[in-house]
Amino acid sequence: RAADRVIELASLDNEPSSRKDRKYPDEEGKRYYAQLGEGWDAVSLKSPGHYRIKIRLSGLPAFTGRIPRVSLWHHQYKRSVVGMDISTTEDQPETILFEGLFNAGSYKILNNAQTKKHANGGVIRFRQGIIDAGQKLASLKGGFRSDKTKIVDEQGVPVVPTLLMDWVEVEGPITTEATRKKRFGILPNNEEDIEEISECLQRFAERALRRPVMDSEIERYIEFINHEKEAGVDFRSAYKSALSGILVSRNFFNIEEGSPNENRTHLNNFELASRLSYFLWSSMPDEQLFATARSGKLNDPKVLSKEIKRMIADPKIDRFLDSFPRQWLQLHRVGMFQPDPNIYPEYGPWLEESMILETMKYFSEMFHKNLSIREFIDSDWTMLNSKLATHYGLKKPNNSGFTRVKLKPESRRGGLLTHASILSLTSDGTRHRPVHRGAWLSEVILGHTPPPPPPNVDPLEPVKTNQPKTTIRSQLEAHTTDANCASCHSKIDPLGLAFENFDAIGRWRLRERVEAGTGENPLVDASGTLPDGKVFDGPEQFKKLLAGNDKKLAEAFIENLSAYALRRLMTVDDKPYIKKILETSASKDYQLKSILQSVAESELFRRR
């Protein structure tokens, strides 16, 4: 059924008609206002496809300076699919554009935020509604029921970030020239011409299976079509069923390398083309890569190097920049343990998304600037938006969205290890977890997976009400006096204890907040001694020590990148090839883009 649906959505028979519709709140000359978490149900797409969605709106910051974020919320999937920060005045609205592939369904233009709670446990009800376009928001003072927030304060300034929407315009589904080109030659014009039918089937099958297709493979589908016609099925339906049959074949689902009749150690040209395209583009080869494979020259080192450079320069490389850092850094774990709203009331969906985006955009910036991987650990810059700047206590960027920001030493940031995403994914919903932080760093950054803890280890107990407040570090030190525990903890714990100045959601602190117990919250201690005897006092000194061993960092990174490229874990047999890539990368100062090129050109990558 899924394959049939894909063929149907491809619209091989007829290009879907495109239309452009503009919708106003109630009528032209009106405005829709929406406070946090509220929105306008204004977009409904009957079919999936490529759409242009324009929205005319203003984004008014709250009195605190916090700006709103507009997003398209898909009701059926219950998530935001695209969004951006917006900050404009009422009398100078901006027209924004969201363009790309959208699923069918209904969408809300949402002022993206989490639900807030009153101190008494009741849910704050934010406001939305329609006003005249010429009416100032400042005129909406007071006069509302007590269970709803105000819209503006006594000075006429919004109490929370607020969106004012004038209209939305939806154009689509749009058929691009690139899509038309892909459809060309898939559906035969002459239903009686067996040669043309075979050519169209072969063209489709070679794209789907990503390799040359033998005549005997196509003959099976020709026979199927003939049997269907004899049973009374019209040609077009029978032909589309044959296309669906190709899409459910094992060769389509699997990236197959090698064959039972061959004994070879290296990939052939088509296998290499597929491995390259799924590594760098997360998709099948394009026509140029196919053409190079057909020429039999892709395994030539000079030709291969040229193709890799072309692919890295292609916009489709953004798929790698989205996929690899998520897997490598385990960003799927961010928000896995939702922070307790009573302890971290400022935490919400947009902050969580901003945390992840900082890390993603940081990786992308390093890639495009071809920076040394040392800057993964220690740098004087990061990628910030307004939301994250507020969270870090830093000056907000002048531009909306994410911007590269130079950091001052007192910012206490710089490098991936002080990103809120990394610091929160190694925490639980109430407190930081230094052992987990250390284990993550050991595995992901240093390439050494610590052994699992022995069974029946007692967890750290929360501080009791009648006990003096104490840090998790102090509890941990008392907990690891056993010699069997200490041998591992002496290697793992210092890596995590270096970041004791950061709480469970990545904020800087000098004292650790302890919910129970007597006395004041204790001061944190971020000092430690590494297994090699080097000492540090705080995260800055620790990062300097770590970044100084760039060869170790590069080796671990290359192993992670190679595992992603080859879709398997590295083994002891791969070590000589990893070492060769490491030597090549060292001559280029371990620059990120250069490492990627070296991995794709390597003997390891070209072997089965």
C-alpha positions in Angstrom: 0.0 0.0 0.0 2.8 2.4 0.9 4.5 1.8 -2.5 1.1 2.3 -4.3 0.6 5.6 -2.4 4.1 6.8 -3.4 3.4 6.1 -7.1 0.1 7.8 -6.8 1.6 10.9 -5.2 4.3 11.1 -7.9 1.5 12.3 -10.3 2.9 10.6 -13.3 -0.3 11.0 -15.4 -1.1 14.6 -14.7 0.7 17.5 -13.0 -1.3 18.6 -10.0 -3.0 21.9 -10.4 -1.5 24.8 -8.3 -3.5 27.6 -6.8 -2.8 30.7 -4.7 -5.2 31.7 -1.9 -5.0 34.5 0.6 -6.8 34.3 3.9 -7.6 37.2 6.3 -8.7 37.0 9.9 -12.5 37.3 9.5 -12.1 39.9 6.7 -9.6 42.2 5.1 -8.7 45.1 7.5 -8.6 42.8 10.5 -5.8 41.5 12.6 -5.4 38.3 14.6 -3.4 38.6 17.8 -2.0 35.7 19.6 -0.1 35.5 22.9 2.2 32.6 24.0 1.0 29.2 22.9 -1.9 30.6 21.0 -2.4 30.8 17.2 -4.5 31.1 14.1 -5.9 28.0 12.4 -5.4 29.4 8.9 -3.7 26.8 6.8 -5.2 23.6 5.4 -3.3 21.5 2.7 -5.4 18.8 0.9 -2.4 17.0 -0.5 1.4 16.8 0.3 3.7 18.7 -1.9 5.9 21.7 -2.5 4.2 24.9 -1.1 5.0 28.6 -0.6 3.4 29.9 2.5 3.6 33.7 3.1 2.5 35.3 6.3 2.1 39.1 6.9 2.7 39.8 10.6 4.3 41.7 13.4 6.2 40.3 16.3 6.0 42.4 19.5 8.5 41.8 22.2 7.4 41.6 25.8 8.4 44.2 28.4 11.2 41.8 29.3 12.7 42.0 25.8 11.8 38.5 24.9 10.7 38.2 21.3 8.0 35.9 19.8 8.7 32.9 17.6 6.2 32.1 14.8 5.9 28.5 13.7 3.6 26.3 11.7 2.1 23.7 14.0 0.8 20.5 12.3 -2.4 19.5 14.2 -2.3 15.8 13.2 1.5 15.3 13.9 1.3 17.6 16.9 4.6 19.3 16.3 6.0 22.5 14.7 7.4 21.8 11.3 9.1 25.1 10.6 9.5 28.5 12.4 11.5 31.6 13.0 12.0 34.5 15.4 10.1 37.7 14.5 10.5 41.2 15.9 8.8 44.1 14.2 6.6 47.1 15.2 2.8 47.2 14.8 2.9 49.7 12.0 5.7 48.0 10.0 4.6 44.4 9.6 6.9 41.9 7.8 6.1 39.3 5.1 7.8 36.1 5.9 8.1 33.0 3.6 8.1 29.3 4.4 8.8 27.3 1.3 9.4 23.6 0.9 7.8 20.2 1.2 4.8 20.1 3.5 2.5 17.2 4.5 -1.2 17.3 4.0 -3.3 18.4 7.0 -4.3 21.4 9.0 -1.7 23.9 10.4 -1.9 26.6 13.0 0.2 29.7 12.8 1.5 29.5 16.3 3.2 31.8 18.8 5.5 29.0 19.9 5.8 28.5 23.6 5.1 26.1 26.5 2.1 26.1 28.7 2.7 28.2 31.9 1.4 27.5 35.3 0.3 29.7 38.2 2.0 29.2 41.5 -1.3 27.7 42.7 -1.1 25.0 40.0 -3.7 26.5 37.7 -2.9 26.9 34.0 -2.5 30.4 32.7 -4.9 31.1 29.9 -3.2 33.2 27.3 -5.3 35.3 24.9 -6.0 35.4 21.2 -8.6 37.2 19.1 -9.4 39.6 16.2 -9.0 43.4 16.2 -9.1 46.1 13.6 -5.9 46.5 11.7 -5.7 50.1 12.7 -6.3 49.4 16.4 -3.2 49.7 18.6 -2.5 46.8 20.9 -1.8 49.3 23.7 -5.5 50.1 23.7 -6.4 46.7 25.0 -5.7 47.4 28.7 -7.4 45.6 31.6 -11.0 44.6 31.7 -10.5 40.9 31.4 -11.4 38.0 33.6 -8.8 37.2 36.3 -8.1 33.7 34.9 -6.6 35.2 31.7 -3.4 37.2 31.3 -3.4 40.9 30.4 -2.4 41.8 26.9 -0.4 44.9 27.7 0.7 46.6 30.9 -0.2 50.0 32.1 2.4 51.5 29.7 0.9 49.7 26.8 3.8 47.2 26.4 2.9 43.6 25.8 3.2 41.5 28.9 4.3 38.5 26.9 5.7 38.2 23.3 2.7 38.7 21.0 2.0 38.0 17.3 -0.2 40.2 15.1 -1.2 38.5 11.9 -2.7 40.3 8.9 -3.0 37.5 6.3 -1.6 34.2 5.1 -1.1 33.3 1.5 -0.7 29.7 0.4 0.5 28.8 -3.1 0.8 25.2 -4.3 1.3 22.4 -4.8 4.1 23.7 -7.0 5.8 21.5 -9.6 9.4 22.6 -10.0 11.4 22.1 -13.2 13.6 19.7 -11.2 10.5 17.5 -10.4 9.4 17.6 -14.0 12.8 16.4 -15.1 12.7 13.5 -12.7 9.2 12.4 -14.0 10.3 12.6 -17.6 10.6 9.2 -19.3 9.0 7.2 -16.5 5.5 6.8 -18.1 5.4 5.4 -21.7 3.5 7.4 -24.3 2.6 4.4 -26.4 0.9 1.6 -24.4 1.5 -0.9 -27.3 5.2 -0.2 -27.8 6.9 -3.0 -25.8 10.3 -1.5 -26.5 9.3 1.9 -25.0 7.7 0.2 -22.0 10.8 -1.7 -21.3 13.0 1.4 -21.6 10.7 3.3 -19.2 10.7 0.4 -16.7 14.5 0.1 -17.0 15.0 3.8 -16.5 12.9 3.8 -13.3 14.4 0.5 -12.0 18.0 1.8 -12.4 17.2 4.9 -10.4 15.4 2.9 -7.7 17.9 0.1 -7.4 20.9 2.5 -8.0 22.7 0.1 -10.4 22.4 -1.3 -14.0 19.4 -3.6 -14.5 19.5 -6.7 -16.6 16.9 -7.4 -19.3 15.8 -10.6 -17.4 14.9 -8.4 -14.4 12.7 -6.2 -16.6 11.1 -9.1 -18.3 9.4 -10.2 -15.1 7.6 -6.8 -14.8 6.6 -6.9 -18.5 5.1 -10.4 -17.9 3.3 -9.0 -14.8 1.8 -6.1 -16.8 0.6 -8.5 -19.5 -1.1 -10.8 -17.0 -2.8 -7.8 -15.4 -4.1 -6.7 -18.8 -5.4 -10.2 -19.5 -7.3 -10.0 -16.2 -9.1 -6.9 -17.3 -6.9 -4.3 -15.6 -6.2 -1.1 -17.7 -2.6 -0.5 -18.8 -1.9 2.5 -16.7 -3.0 0.7 -13.5 -1.0 -2.4 -14.4 2.1 -0.3 -15.3 1.9 1.6 -12.0 1.6 -1.7 -10.1 4.8 -2.8 -11.8 6.5 0.4 -10.5 5.2 -0.4 -7.1 6.7 -3.9 -7.4 10.1 -2.4 -7.9 9.7 -0.2 -4.8 8.9 -3.2 -2.6 11.9 -5.3 -3.9 14.7 -6.2 -1.5 17.2 -4.4 -3.8 15.4 -1.1 -3.3 15.2 -1.3 0.5 18.8 -2.5 1.1 22.0 -0.9 0.0 23.5 -4.0 -1.5 27.3 -4.5 -2.0 28.9 -7.4 -3.7 27.3 -10.5 -5.2 27.4 -14.3 -4.6 29.3 -14.8 -7.9 32.2 -12.4 -7.1 35.1 -12.5 -4.7 36.3 -8.9 -4.4 37.5 -6.6 -1.6 36.4 -3.3 -3.1 33.2 -1.6 -4.1 32.4 -1.4 -7.8 31.6 2.0 -9.3 27.8 1.9 -8.7 28.2 0.6 -5.1 30.7 3.4 -4.5 28.3 6.0 -5.9 25.6 4.8 -3.5 27.8 4.7 -0.5 29.0 8.3 -1.3 25.5 9.7 -1.9 24.0 8.1 1.3 27.0 9.3 3.3 27.0 12.9 2.1 23.4 13.5 0.9 21.4 10.8 2.8 19.8 10.0 -0.6 20.4 8.2 -3.9 23.1 9.5 -6.4 22.2 12.3 -8.7 22.5 11.9 -12.5 26.1 13.2 -12.7 27.2 10.7 -10.1 25.4 7.9 -11.9 27.0 9.1 -15.2 30.5 8.9 -13.6 29.7 5.4 -12.3 28.5 4.3 -15.7 31.8 5.6 -17.3 33.7 3.2 -15.0 35.9 6.0 -13.7 34.6 6.7 -10.2 37.2 4.5 -8.6 39.9 6.5 -10.2 41.4 8.6 -7.3 41.4 11.9 -9.2 37.9 11.5 -10.5 36.7 10.4 -7.0 38.3 13.4 -5.4 36.6 15.7 -7.8 33.2 14.2 -7.3 33.5 14.4 -3.5 34.4 18.1 -3.7 31.4 18.7 -6.0 29.1 16.8 -3.6 30.4 18.7 -0.5 29.8 22.0 -2.3 26.2 20.9 -3.2 23.3 22.3 -1.0 22.3 18.7 -0.3 25.3 18.5 2.0 23.0 20.1 4.6 21.4 16.7 5.0 24.8 15.4 6.4 25.1 18.5 8.5 21.7 17.7 10.0 22.0 14.0 10.4 25.6 13.3 11.5 25.9 15.6 14.5 22.6 14.4 15.8 23.8 10.8 15.8 27.4 11.5 16.9 26.5 13.8 19.8 23.3 11.8 20.7 21.1 14.9 20.5 18.0 12.7 20.5 18.5 12.5 24.2 17.9 16.2 24.8 14.6 16.5 26.5 14.4 12.7 27.1 14.0 13.5 30.8 11.9 16.7 30.9 13.1 19.2 33.5 10.8 19.6 36.5 8.8 22.8 35.8 8.8 23.6 39.5 12.6 23.7 39.5 13.1 25.0 35.9 10.0 27.0 35.0 11.8 28.8 32.1 12.4 25.5 30.3 10.1 24.9 27.3 9.8 23.6 23.7 11.5 26.6 22.1 14.4 26.7 24.6 14.9 22.9 24.1 14.8 23.4 20.3 17.2 26.4 20.6 19.6 24.2 22.6 19.8 21.6 19.8 19.9 24.2 17.1 22.9 25.9 18.7 24.9 22.7 18.5 23.7 21.9 14.9 24.5 25.3 13.6 27.8 25.3 15.5 28.8 22.1 13.6 27.6 23.6 10.3 29.6 26.8 10.9 32.8 24.8 11.6 32.2 22.7 8.5 31.6 25.7 6.2 34.6 27.6 7.6 36.7 24.4 7.6 37.9 24.9 11.2 40.1 22.6 13.2 38.2 20.1 15.3 40.0 21.6 18.3 37.2 24.2 18.2 34.7 21.5 19.1 36.3 21.6 22.5 37.4 25.2 23.0 36.6 28.4 21.1 35.8 32.1 21.6 32.5 32.0 19.6 29.2 30.2 19.4 25.9 30.4 17.5 23.2 32.2 19.5 19.6 33.4 19.1 17.7 35.7 21.4 16.2 32.8 23.5 19.5 31.1 24.2 21.3 34.4 24.9 18.8 35.1 27.6 19.2 31.6 29.0 23.0 32.0 29.1 22.8 35.6 30.5 24.5 37.0 27.4 23.8 40.0 25.3 21.1 39.3 22.7 22.2 39.3 19.0 21.1 42.2 16.9 19.6 39.8 14.2 16.7 37.5 14.6 17.5 33.8 14.4 20.9 32.3 15.0 24.0 34.4 14.6 27.7 33.8 15.1 28.7 35.6 18.3 32.2 36.3 19.6 32.4 35.3 23.3 34.2 37.2 26.0 36.2 35.2 28.6 33.6 36.0 31.3 30.9 34.3 29.2 32.2 30.9 30.4 31.1 29.4 27.1 32.9 28.2 24.0 33.0 24.8 22.4 30.4 22.0 22.4 31.0 20.9 26.0 29.4 24.1 27.4 26.4 23.9 25.1 23.1 23.6 27.0 22.2 20.7 24.7 25.2 18.6 25.8 24.9 19.6 29.5 21.2 18.8 29.6 21.3 15.4 27.7 23.6 14.1 30.4 21.3 15.2 33.2 17.9 14.0 34.5 14.8 16.1 35.0 15.9 17.5 38.4 19.7 17.5 38.7 22.9 17.3 36.8 24.7 13.9 36.7 28.5 14.2 36.7 29.1 10.5 36.1 26.8 10.5 33.0 28.6 13.6 31.8 31.9 11.9 32.1 30.8 8.7 30.5 29.3 10.6 27.6 32.5 12.6 27.1 34.6 9.5 27.3 32.5 7.7 24.7 31.6 10.4 22.2 34.6 12.8 22.4 37.5 10.5 23.4 36.3 7.3 21.7 36.4 5.1 24.8 33.2 3.4 26.0 33.4 2.9 29.8 32.4 -0.6 31.1 28.8 -0.8 32.5 28.5 -0.4 36.3 28.5 -3.6 38.4 25.0 -5.0 39.3 23.2 -3.9 42.5 25.0 -0.6 42.9 23.0 1.6 45.3 21.9 4.9 43.7 22.7 8.2 45.3 19.9 9.1 47.8 18.5 12.6 47.9 19.5 14.7 50.8 17.0 14.3 53.6 15.2 17.2 55.2 17.1 17.0 58.5 20.6 16.6 56.9 22.9 19.4 55.9 22.8 20.3 52.2 25.6 18.7 50.3 26.7 18.6 46.6 26.3 15.5 44.4 30.1 15.5 44.1 30.4 15.0 47.9 27.9 12.2 47.8 29.7 10.6 44.9 33.1 10.8 46.5 31.6 9.0 49.6 29.9 6.5 47.3 33.0 5.5 45.4 35.3 4.5 48.3 35.0 0.8 47.2 38.2 -0.1 45.3 36.2 -1.9 42.5 34.2 1.2 41.9 37.1 3.7 42.3 39.1 2.2 39.4 36.6 3.2 36.8 35.3 6.3 38.5 38.8 7.8 38.7 38.8 7.8 34.9 35.2 8.9 34.3 34.3 11.2 37.1 36.9 14.0 36.5 35.6 14.4 32.9 32.1 15.2 34.3 33.1 17.0 37.5 34.9 19.6 35.3 31.4 21.0 34.5 30.0 21.2 38.0 29.5 24.9 37.4 26.6 24.1 35.0 23.2 22.9 36.2 20.9 20.4 34.6 19.8 22.8 31.8 23.2 24.3 31.2 23.1 27.5 33.2 26.2 28.8 35.0 26.1 28.7 38.8 28.5 29.0 41.7 26.3 27.1 44.2 24.4 23.9 43.7 20.7 24.1 44.3 19.7 21.3 46.8 16.0 21.0 47.2 16.0 19.4 50.7 18.3 19.7 53.7 19.4 22.4 56.1 21.7 25.3 55.6 22.5 27.3 52.5 23.1 25.8 49.1 26.8 24.5 48.9 29.5 26.0 46.6 30.4 23.8 43.7 33.9 22.4 43.1 34.8 21.9 39.4 38.5 20.9 40.0 40.0 17.6 39.3 42.9 15.4 38.3 43.0 13.5 35.0 44.3 9.9 34.9 47.6 11.1 33.4 48.1 13.3 36.5 47.2 16.7 34.9 45.2 18.9 37.2 42.5 21.5 36.4 40.4 24.0 38.2 37.2 24.6 36.4 35.8 24.0 32.8 38.1 26.5 31.1 41.3 24.8 32.3 39.9 21.4 31.5 38.9 22.4 27.9 42.5 23.7 27.3 43.9 20.4 28.5 41.5 18.4 26.3 42.0 20.6 23.2 45.8 20.2 23.5 45.6 16.5 22.6 44.2 17.2 19.1 45.5 13.8 17.8 43.4 11.9 20.3 40.3 14.0 19.5 40.8 13.6 15.8 41.2 9.8 16.0 38.0 9.4 18.0 36.2 11.8 15.6 37.4 9.9 12.5 36.2 6.6 14.0 32.7 8.1 14.6 32.6 9.6 11.2 33.7 6.3 9.5 31.1 4.3 11.5 28.5 6.7 10.2 29.8 6.5 6.6 30.1 2.7 6.5 27.0 2.1 8.6 28.8 -0.2 11.0 31.0 -0.1 14.1 34.8 0.1 13.6 36.8 -3.0 14.5 40.5 -3.8 15.2 40.9 -4.6 11.5 40.0 -1.0 10.6 42.7 0.5 12.8 45.4 0.7 10.1 43.0 2.5 7.8 42.0 4.9 10.5 45.6 5.6 11.2 46.2 6.5 7.6 43.2 8.9 7.5 44.6 10.4 10.8 48.0 11.0 9.2 46.4 12.7 6.1 44.2 14.9 8.3 47.1 16.0 10.5 48.8 17.6 7.5 45.7 19.8 7.2 45.5 20.7 10.9 42.5 18.4 11.4 40.2 20.7 9.6 36.6 19.4 9.6 35.8 19.5 5.9 39.3 18.1 5.1 38.6 15.2 7.4 35.4 14.5 5.7 37.1 14.5 2.3 39.9 12.2 3.6 37.4 9.7 4.9 35.4 9.6 1.6 38.7 9.2 -0.4 40.1 6.6 1.9 40.9 2.9 1.3 38.6 2.1 4.2 35.6 3.8 2.5 36.2 2.0 -0.8 36.4 -1.4 0.7 33.5 -3.8 1.0 
